[in-house]
Amino acid sequence: MQSIRNIAIIAHVDHGKTTLVDKIIHASKIFRENQQFDDLILDNNDLERERGITILSKNVSVRYKDHKINIIDTPGHADFGGEVERVLKMADGVILLVDAFEGPMPQTRFVLGKALDLGLTPIVVVNKVDKENCRPDEVHESVFDLMFNLDATEEQLDFVTMYGSAKNNWMGPDWKTQTDSILPLLDAIIEHIPEPKIEEGSLQMQITSLDYSNFVGRIAIGRVKRGTITEGAQISLCKADGSIKKVKVKELHVFEGLGKHKVTEVNAGDICAVTGIEDFEIGDTLAALENPEPLPRISIDEPTMNMLFTINNSPFFGKEGKFVTSRHLRDRLFKEMEKNLALRVEPTDNEDKFLVYGRGILHLSVLIETMRREGYELQVGQPQVIFKEEDGQKLEPIETLVVDVPETTAGKVIELATQRKGELLIMEPKGDLQHLEFRIPSRGLIGLRNNVLTATQGEAIMNHRFSAYEPFKGAIPGRINGSIISMEGGQCTAYAIDKLQDRGVFFVDPGEELYGGQVIGEHSRDNDIVVNVQKGKKLTNMRASGSDDNTKIAPAKKFSLEEAMEYIQKDEYLEITPKTIRMRKIYLDENERNRMAKQMS
C-alpha cells in the first residue's frame, strides 16, 4: 500500500500560499511539457482571481518518491473560517506559511490556533526571503512565540523551519543559502509529517466538503478515518438529527494531480469523493451498514454579523437581472447554506425578507457578489453585529485590529480607532512602518477602513479577527454626514450637478438614469437633503460673453461593494443588480421618509 501524507497549507492573505502550491504542482511534473497553464492554478474562481485571495478550500495531490501527498489549500481570511475549520479535519499536518517581512498576522493566528487544537504537526515556511527589509530570524522567533501563546505541545513547538521564495522556486533549511528547487520542502513533508493514523474497526468517513457536477449531482468529499469504502457498497448515512439512512455508493474518486481518478475502493487515511449519495449535509458521517458509528459533528464558530436580504422593489426592478422574485432569493440562500457552513439564513415574518448571518463584511459580500454575477437582483440593509445576553448583561463581539501604517499618519489612525471605542494595546516600529494593535468592537470596524485609508492616503494595511464576546462598550458615533437624495426620476444633468457641488460630494455621473429617493451623494452637513438634478439650463437665443462657461464637475465618488455595505445608514438599502450597485432610501416617498425619521428619533 502506498504511503500517504495529508497536509493543509495555512497562511495569511497574500503571503504566497497559492503560489507555493503552484510550484509544488510544477515540481511534481503533473503537467506535460507542452501544456499551457496560468499562475495561481487553484484560484480558479473569477472572484478569487480578481481579489487575489483564496475563498474556497481546494484539494490537489502530487506524487513524490513513491509517496502520495494530498494538499489542501485553505483560505487565509478569518471571514472564511467555516471553510478552514472543516478542511483541517482531513489533514495530519500543516504547512504554516509566513512572510519574511510581515511575520505572523492576525488571520494566521486564527487558523493556526484551530490546527494546533486538532493536534496537527506543523512545518513552518518563511517565504519571500528575497524581499527588501526582510527579517527571517526575527519572524522565526515570533512564530515560536505565537505557537507558545496558543498552547502548542512540546512536539508541536519542536517544529521544522524552511526558508525560501516560492515565486523564485526554491526552499531550503537556511535562508542565506539559496537552493535550486522546491524539493527540500517535499522531503521535509515526507520526513516530518506523520502518516495517517489507521484505526481498527468498521467504516467511518466524515463529509467535510462537497462538490457539484451537472451529471451526477452532489459529490461528498472527506477522509476515510477507518475501514474501507468500496464502489457499489450499501452503507449508512448518519445525519445531524440522529437519523440513519441506507445509501449506495455509486462511484469513488481519489484526487490525482489537479483532477480526480476513478477507483473501486479507498482505504483509511486517503481523501476521496463519493457520488450517488443524496440528501447529505457537511458534517454527516458515512458508516458501515451494520452497527453504524457516527463521528462527532464539526463545530463552527458562531456568526458575528447579520444583514437583511430582500427582493429588489425599486423602480428599476427587473431591468438587468434574471432572478428577481422572493422564491428565487429564498432558494439561492438556502442552497448556499448547504456548503457555506458559517452562514445561517432565517426567514422573517415577511416572505420577501430574510436575515442572513455571517462571519463578517467580506464573508457576506462574497456571497452577494457571487449572486449578482449569477443574475440575481436583491437589496440588502445595513450590516448589524449580533449581541448576546448573559446573566442579564449585554455582550458584543470584540475584534483584534492590526494596522501597519507610515509613522507620519499613525496618530490619525489611533484617533479614528479610539473614537470607535478601540483600545490601543501595542505600538512598535516594524521596518519603516508603525505596527499598531487594538481591541475594538465589531461595530466600530464598520466603515472604519474607508476613513483610515482616506486619513493615510491609502497607505495603511488593516487586518482584524474575531476575539471574544465582551460587555457592551456603549454608543459609537456613526456616519456624521447626511445623504443627498434625488427628488425625481430621469437623467441627471451636468448643469444641475455643477450648481449643487457646494452641497457635498456626488456618487453619480451626468447622464445616469436615476429614480426619486435614490441616494446620489453625501451632504456636507449632518442632515439629508432632496435635490433636483434633472433640470437643464434654460436656453434663450440671447448670448452674453462670459455667461456660457463650461461646467467643471468633480469626478463622482465610486464605491466597491464592501465600501457601500459599510457606508449605508439604517434607513437605507443597497440595491444590487448584475450591472449596478445603487444606494437608496428604504422609503422612496418623501412623506414616508419624514414619518419614519420622526419615529426613529
Disulfide bonds with the S-S distance in Angstrom:
none
